Amino acid sequence: MAGEMWRAFLDPFTDGAQSLSQALTDLSKFAHLAFYFYRQHGSSFLSYQLHADLQTIVKAAFFCRSTRSGSVQEHRGDIALLHLETLVLEAGSDGFNEHFLKSIVAPSLLCFKLPERLKIEHPTDAGVIDIFESLEAFILKSGCHLQELEITDACNDPDYYRARFPSIRVIVK
């Protein structure tokens, strides 16, 4: 069983043919098995620090785009968040990657909250594009019936957003 746990950790980083969905499934399996073994055997199996570091790696993989050998792993399938009703994005120090919205579908999404200053790094022209271009594509692809869009830290006139999303209740803060 320990061998299966380590395989679930290593394959997402070493098997270039593995889909993003399978990689995340394997990493989730690893995280659960590692926690189980850690709870059963304590530091005789994994030190506290190693366990925490491995769990942090798994967490980071779920929030970052997959990279292999220094190149972007091409999107091979959507991560379906079937029951997600509210999605809150925050501008972090790392910025935001367009691939996040391209790699998920959330058909039950009703409320989306994001800061106006959230920008997307565009890898092809090394520039920055408006988040709302990707947001429109995400809503269309997900097939969700978004009811509320909340824009925080807004500098633009609220009518700008209402014109872009006329069928959605827009809250600007």
C-alpha positions as CSV (number, residue, x, y, z in Angstrom):
1,M,0.0,0.0,0.0
2,A,2.9,2.4,0.7
3,G,4.2,1.7,-2.8
4,E,0.8,2.7,-4.3
5,M,0.9,5.9,-2.2
6,W,4.4,6.8,-3.6
7,R,3.3,5.9,-7.2
8,A,0.3,8.2,-6.8
9,F,2.7,11.0,-5.8
10,L,5.4,10.5,-8.4
11,D,3.3,9.7,-11.5
12,P,1.8,13.2,-11.9
13,F,5.4,14.6,-12.1
14,T,7.0,11.9,-14.2
15,D,4.4,10.6,-16.6
16,G,4.1,13.2,-19.3
17,A,1.1,11.4,-20.9
18,Q,-1.1,11.6,-17.8
19,S,-4.1,13.9,-18.1
20,L,-4.5,16.8,-15.7
21,S,-7.6,15.2,-14.3
22,Q,-5.7,11.9,-13.6
23,A,-2.8,13.7,-12.1
24,L,-5.0,15.5,-9.6
25,T,-6.8,12.3,-8.8
26,D,-3.5,10.6,-8.1
27,L,-2.3,13.5,-6.0
28,S,-5.5,13.4,-4.0
29,K,-5.1,9.7,-3.5
30,F,-1.5,10.3,-2.3
31,A,-2.6,13.0,0.2
32,H,-5.3,10.8,1.7
33,L,-3.0,7.8,2.0
34,A,-0.1,9.8,3.4
35,F,-2.5,11.3,6.0
36,Y,-3.8,7.8,6.9
37,F,-0.2,6.4,7.3
38,Y,0.9,9.4,9.3
39,R,-2.1,9.1,11.7
40,Q,-1.4,5.3,12.1
41,H,2.3,5.4,12.4
42,G,3.2,9.0,13.3
43,S,6.8,10.1,12.7
44,S,8.1,6.5,12.4
45,F,6.6,6.6,8.8
46,L,7.1,10.3,7.9
47,S,8.5,13.1,9.9
48,Y,6.0,15.9,10.7
49,Q,8.0,18.3,8.5
50,L,8.1,15.9,5.5
51,H,4.4,15.1,5.8
52,A,3.5,18.9,5.9
53,D,5.8,19.6,2.9
54,L,4.3,16.8,0.9
55,Q,0.7,18.0,1.7
56,T,1.8,21.5,0.7
57,I,3.1,20.2,-2.7
58,V,-0.3,18.5,-3.3
59,K,-2.2,21.7,-2.4
60,A,0.0,23.8,-4.6
61,A,-0.6,21.4,-7.5
62,F,-4.4,22.0,-7.2
63,F,-3.9,25.7,-7.5
64,C,-1.2,26.0,-10.1
65,R,-1.0,25.0,-13.7
66,S,0.8,21.8,-14.3
67,T,4.3,22.1,-15.6
68,R,6.6,19.4,-16.8
69,S,10.2,19.9,-17.8
70,G,9.8,23.6,-17.7
71,S,7.0,23.8,-20.3
72,V,3.3,24.3,-19.8
73,Q,1.3,21.0,-19.7
74,E,-1.4,21.3,-22.3
75,H,-4.9,21.1,-21.0
76,R,-6.3,17.6,-21.7
77,G,-9.7,17.8,-19.9
78,D,-11.8,19.9,-17.7
79,I,-12.0,19.6,-13.9
80,A,-15.7,19.5,-13.3
81,L,-16.8,21.3,-10.1
82,L,-20.4,20.1,-10.4
83,H,-21.8,21.4,-7.2
84,L,-19.8,24.6,-6.8
85,E,-22.2,27.5,-6.3
86,T,-19.8,30.3,-5.3
87,L,-16.3,31.0,-6.5
88,V,-14.1,33.6,-4.9
89,L,-10.8,34.6,-6.5
90,E,-8.3,36.9,-4.9
91,A,-5.4,38.7,-6.4
92,G,-2.3,37.1,-4.9
93,S,1.3,37.9,-5.2
94,D,1.7,35.3,-7.9
95,G,-1.0,36.8,-10.1
96,F,-3.7,34.7,-11.8
97,N,-3.3,32.3,-14.7
98,E,-5.7,32.2,-17.6
99,H,-5.4,28.4,-17.6
100,F,-7.3,28.2,-14.3
101,L,-10.6,29.3,-15.9
102,K,-9.9,27.3,-19.0
103,S,-9.4,24.1,-17.1
104,I,-12.6,24.1,-15.0
105,V,-16.3,23.9,-15.6
106,A,-18.8,24.8,-12.9
107,P,-22.3,24.3,-14.2
108,S,-23.9,25.1,-10.8
109,L,-22.1,28.3,-10.3
110,L,-24.4,31.1,-9.1
111,C,-22.0,33.7,-7.6
112,F,-18.6,34.7,-8.7
113,K,-16.5,37.2,-6.7
114,L,-13.2,38.7,-8.0
115,P,-11.1,41.8,-7.7
116,E,-11.1,44.2,-10.6
117,R,-7.4,44.4,-10.6
118,L,-7.1,40.6,-11.2
119,K,-5.3,40.3,-14.5
120,I,-4.2,37.3,-16.5
121,E,-0.7,36.8,-17.8
122,H,-1.0,35.9,-21.5
123,P,1.9,33.5,-22.3
124,T,2.0,34.1,-26.0
125,D,2.6,37.8,-26.1
126,A,3.9,38.3,-22.6
127,G,1.3,40.9,-22.0
128,V,-1.7,41.2,-19.7
129,I,-5.3,40.8,-20.8
130,D,-8.6,41.7,-19.1
131,I,-10.0,39.0,-16.9
132,F,-13.5,39.5,-18.3
133,E,-12.6,38.1,-21.7
134,S,-11.8,34.8,-20.0
135,L,-14.8,35.1,-17.6
136,E,-17.2,35.4,-20.5
137,A,-15.7,32.2,-22.1
138,F,-15.8,30.4,-18.8
139,I,-19.5,31.2,-18.2
140,L,-20.3,30.0,-21.8
141,K,-18.3,26.8,-21.5
142,S,-19.6,26.0,-18.0
143,G,-23.2,26.5,-19.1
144,C,-23.9,28.0,-15.6
145,H,-26.7,30.4,-14.9
146,L,-24.6,32.9,-13.0
147,Q,-26.8,35.2,-11.0
148,E,-24.3,37.4,-9.3
149,L,-21.0,38.9,-10.2
150,E,-19.2,40.8,-7.4
151,I,-16.3,43.0,-8.4
152,T,-14.1,44.3,-5.5
153,D,-11.5,47.0,-5.5
154,A,-13.3,48.5,-8.5
155,C,-12.0,51.6,-10.3
156,N,-14.3,51.5,-13.3
157,D,-17.8,52.8,-13.4
158,P,-20.3,50.0,-12.3
159,D,-22.2,50.6,-15.6
160,Y,-19.1,49.2,-17.5
161,Y,-19.7,45.8,-15.9
162,R,-23.4,45.9,-16.2
163,A,-23.1,46.6,-19.9
164,R,-20.7,43.6,-20.3
165,F,-23.0,41.3,-18.2
166,P,-26.5,42.6,-18.7
167,S,-28.3,39.4,-17.5
168,I,-26.3,39.1,-14.3
169,R,-26.7,41.1,-11.1
170,V,-23.4,43.0,-10.8
171,I,-22.2,44.3,-7.4
172,V,-19.3,46.7,-7.5
173,K,-17.5,47.4,-4.2
